[in-house]
Amino acid sequence: MVSVELQFSNSSKEALTNIRLGKKFFSPGMSTHDFEPVATLDVGKTYTCTLGVDFNDTTQGAKMEILWSVDNVPRNCQVDRKSVV
């Protein structure tokens, strides 16, 4: 299991809500220990959390989505974490 530190910073003019992990695009056998969803990230604030990734002895990367909302409008971003070789 590899620990991946994630840092969310809100530099927008509105609060971010319901920040969470979405779809995971993993090779067979890979898994994660997800971070707890973040209910609200106020303007100008930063939040740091840890995501555990078990690469299952593969050299494949871990792709996943981070989901959140701004003023009840869903947003997403795809993250690609390379494996440790």
Secondary structure, 3 states (H helix, E strand, C coil): CEEEEEEEECCCCCCEEEEEEEEEECCCCCEEECCCCEEEECCCCEEEEEEEEECCCCCCCEEEEEEEEECCEEEEEEEEECCCC
